[in-house]
Amino acid sequence: MTAFDALADVVGPAACLTDPHDLEPYSLDWRGAYDARPTAVVKPASTAEVQAVVARARDEGLAVVPAGGRTGLCGGAVALSNGPASIVVSLERLNRIRDIDARDFSIVAEAGCVVQAVQQAAADAGRLFPIQWGAQGTAQIGGMLSTNAGGIRTLCWGNARELVLGLEVVLPDGRVLDDLRRVRKDNSGYALRHLFIGAEGTLGIITAAAMRLLPPLRNVETAFIAVPSPDAALSLYGRFRESGADLVAFELAVRHSMELCARYGVDLRMPLPLDAPWYVMAEIAAAHPSVPLRQMMEETLSGAMEAGEVLDAALAESEAQRLGIWKIREDYPECSRHGGPAVNTDTSVPVSAVPTFLSKAIGEVERRWPQGRIVAIGHAGDGNIHFSLQVPEGWEQGRPAWVAATDGFEALVNEIAVSLGGSFSAEHGIGQSKRHAMATHKNPVALDVMRQIKATLDPEGRMNPGKVLP
Ligand SMILES: Cc1cc2nc3c(=O)[nH]c(=O)nc-3n(C[C@H](O)[C@H](O)[C@H](O)COP(=O)(O)OP(=O)(O)OC[C@H]3O[C@@H](n4cnc5c(N)ncnc54)[C@H](O)[C@@H]3O)c2cc1C
């Protein structure tokens, strides 16, 4: 029996791909930075099939690379180009909502459920699944949890990890860790689920998750705001926090990032002219419709305007306008891709250090690479800024030449973030692209413990080799 026969025997020949044309989409990562052809792509449709696939892969001496929606930004869901023979295990067919309980405010979804489908299922049950970001129409629950995704609502409800009540995981040795309970309180020893959240598929394959839901947002106010500086944005953030409403999103963007959206966005309408240096997108919410949120928003903004912290603001007057503001933010990564190759970072600092981080990073980067275009945008309410340097207008030499021309950019920006008490990996994870930064910045004792955990669960190193650990 060939390896193909062994795997096709489990999932059926139609769900075991080996044709080079079929393998192509699973070979290339979203940013186009990594390209490696796996031996096969296998699509199990049940937990039992995932188990059998992992066992067959072990018998055949193949490494296993789990893949969700393949929107990850660190090359985690593609095989290594110089690595061992690997199969990509795509969870796309494992996509049932197993249970939703509105009284319990919980949902049990399989790993291959698209995040947006889970949001919709929650909404249909009169509940809110609060995770929200630009790739939600493609990213899957398994990928979301394996990267511990953040997004624009992290400020209020936390990263993906904070929603998880229980997990079902196929371990590298083929056993199923069934911890799919919906109880909120369980102090019976180590909270094992947290090992797999953010592990990027290096410790096992998540097959299903029980997650918390929230009451729906019945009362929201959203604004697109022009501000003179990150300092002013920080003061505005403080005003919102003190306003009495819940601040559920607070995004900061340099003008160039909004110009990319205006230029390349499809069906995007800028609520304000792009003549300010920085923009904030903010949303406040209240559980009850009677809370005078519009008044709170207007008072906050007018106080900030009088103090010179706000230059101009547009308030969403309808649900369509509110979605229009978030579409700008969510479509930004795609618009930025059209603007040409960029070198990227995913930093976080304490919220109060965002202005210092930006002024240091902008100052240094402008001095060293004056030809590049700085794109800084991020979840400023979490201190998470994606600070990138894009090719100059008219650049035709391609991505590798830009990466070479900006050698040292990522290290410099990470160093500034870390020196301010921050992180070089706020929400996208490590994958392949940030392993070198792990070696530089991660606490050596923490790294040692991580290696011990990996060796215990995956002694043969078959689960997503070459990812996360340096
Ligand atoms: C337009 C755009 C906007 C984005 N915005 C944000 C944002 O605001 N915040 C944010 O945090 N991220 C963001 N991302 C990054 C990305 O969407 C997230 O990391 C997402 O969680 C990845 O989910 P996925 O299903 O696409 O995972 P994949 O890319 O398929 O996989 C990511 C990692 O998880 C592993 N994996 C996937 N499924 C499983 C599983 N079932 N079991 C074990 N391991 C698994 C893979 O091996 C890989 O290491 C954005 C990406 C894009 C393209």
The ligand as a Tripos MOL2 file, in Angstrom:
@<TRIPOS>MOLECULE
LIG
   53    58     1     0     0
SMALL
NO_CHARGES

@<TRIPOS>ATOM
      1 C1         -7.1410   39.9940    6.1860 C.3       1 LIG1
      2 C2         -6.5930   39.4270    7.4350 C.ar      1 LIG1
      3 C3         -6.8290   40.0690    8.6550 C.ar      1 LIG1
      4 C4         -6.3600   39.5110    9.8310 C.ar      1 LIG1
      5 N1         -6.6130   40.1630   11.0010 N.ar      1 LIG1
      6 C5         -6.2590   39.5760   12.1640 C.ar      1 LIG1
      7 C6         -6.5740   40.2030   13.4060 C.ar      1 LIG1
      8 O1         -7.1120   41.3040   13.4610 O.2       1 LIG1
      9 N2         -6.2300   39.5600   14.5380 N.ar      1 LIG1
     10 C7         -5.6050   38.3390   14.5090 C.ar      1 LIG1
     11 O2         -5.3150   37.7950   15.5790 O.2       1 LIG1
     12 N3         -5.2720   37.7410   13.3530 N.ar      1 LIG1
     13 C8         -5.5860   38.3220   12.1840 C.ar      1 LIG1
     14 N4         -5.2560   37.7210   11.0050 N.ar      1 LIG1
     15 C9         -4.4970   36.4620   11.0170 C.3       1 LIG1
     16 C10        -5.3450   35.1700   10.8520 C.3       1 LIG1
     17 O3         -6.5970   35.4340   10.3010 O.3       1 LIG1
     18 C11        -5.5330   34.4970   12.1670 C.3       1 LIG1
     19 O4         -4.2810   34.0770   12.6410 O.3       1 LIG1
     20 C12        -6.4760   33.2900   12.1260 C.3       1 LIG1
     21 O5         -6.7460   32.9290   13.4430 O.3       1 LIG1
     22 C13        -5.9460   32.0970   11.3680 C.3       1 LIG1
     23 O6         -7.0030   31.1830   11.2010 O.3       1 LIG1
     24 P1         -6.9730   30.1380   10.0020 P.3       1 LIG1
     25 O7         -8.1320   29.2200   10.1450 O.co2     1 LIG1
     26 O8         -6.8460   30.8380    8.7110 O.co2     1 LIG1
     27 O9         -5.6340   29.3460   10.3660 O.3       1 LIG1
     28 P2         -4.4660   28.8540    9.4210 P.3       1 LIG1
     29 O10        -3.7840   29.9920    8.7700 O.co2     1 LIG1
     30 O11        -4.9680   27.7880    8.5310 O.co2     1 LIG1
     31 O12        -3.4920   28.2090   10.5120 O.3       1 LIG1
     32 C14        -2.8470   29.0170   11.4520 C.3       1 LIG1
     33 C15        -2.0340   28.1130   12.3950 C.3       1 LIG1
     34 O13        -2.9110   27.2730   13.1440 O.3       1 LIG1
     35 C16        -2.6630   25.8910   12.8730 C.3       1 LIG1
     36 N5         -3.9730   25.2420   12.7890 N.ar      1 LIG1
     37 C17        -5.0130   25.5340   11.9690 C.ar      1 LIG1
     38 N6         -6.0730   24.7680   12.2760 N.ar      1 LIG1
     39 C18        -5.6890   23.9650   13.3080 C.ar      1 LIG1
     40 C19        -6.3330   22.9540   14.0800 C.ar      1 LIG1
     41 N7         -7.6000   22.6030   13.8450 N.pl3     1 LIG1
     42 N8         -5.6290   22.3370   15.0620 N.ar      1 LIG1
     43 C20        -4.3320   22.6680   15.3140 C.ar      1 LIG1
     44 N9         -3.6860   23.6140   14.6110 N.ar      1 LIG1
     45 C21        -4.3540   24.2670   13.6330 C.ar      1 LIG1
     46 C22        -1.8840   25.8670   11.5660 C.3       1 LIG1
     47 O14        -1.0280   24.7380   11.4950 O.3       1 LIG1
     48 C23        -1.0970   27.1630   11.6600 C.3       1 LIG1
     49 O15         0.0450   26.9710   12.4310 O.3       1 LIG1
     50 C24        -5.6540   38.2910    9.8020 C.ar      1 LIG1
     51 C25        -5.4100   37.6630    8.5770 C.ar      1 LIG1
     52 C26        -5.8610   38.2250    7.4110 C.ar      1 LIG1
     53 C27        -5.5860   37.5230    6.1250 C.3       1 LIG1
@<TRIPOS>BOND
     1     1     2 1
     2     2     3 ar
     3     2    52 ar
     4     3     4 ar
     5     4     5 ar
     6     4    50 ar
     7     5     6 ar
     8     6     7 ar
     9     6    13 1
    10     7     8 2
    11     7     9 ar
    12     9    10 ar
    13    10    11 2
    14    10    12 ar
    15    12    13 ar
    16    13    14 ar
    17    14    15 1
    18    14    50 ar
    19    15    16 1
    20    16    17 1
    21    16    18 1
    22    18    19 1
    23    18    20 1
    24    20    21 1
    25    20    22 1
    26    22    23 1
    27    23    24 1
    28    24    25 2
    29    24    26 1
    30    24    27 1
    31    27    28 1
    32    28    29 2
    33    28    30 1
    34    28    31 1
    35    31    32 1
    36    32    33 1
    37    33    34 1
    38    33    48 1
    39    34    35 1
    40    35    36 1
    41    35    46 1
    42    36    37 ar
    43    36    45 ar
    44    37    38 ar
    45    38    39 ar
    46    39    40 ar
    47    39    45 ar
    48    40    41 1
    49    40    42 ar
    50    42    43 ar
    51    43    44 ar
    52    44    45 ar
    53    46    47 1
    54    46    48 1
    55    48    49 1
    56    50    51 ar
    57    51    52 ar
    58    52    53 1
@<TRIPOS>SUBSTRUCTURE
     1 LIG1         1 GROUP 0 **** ****
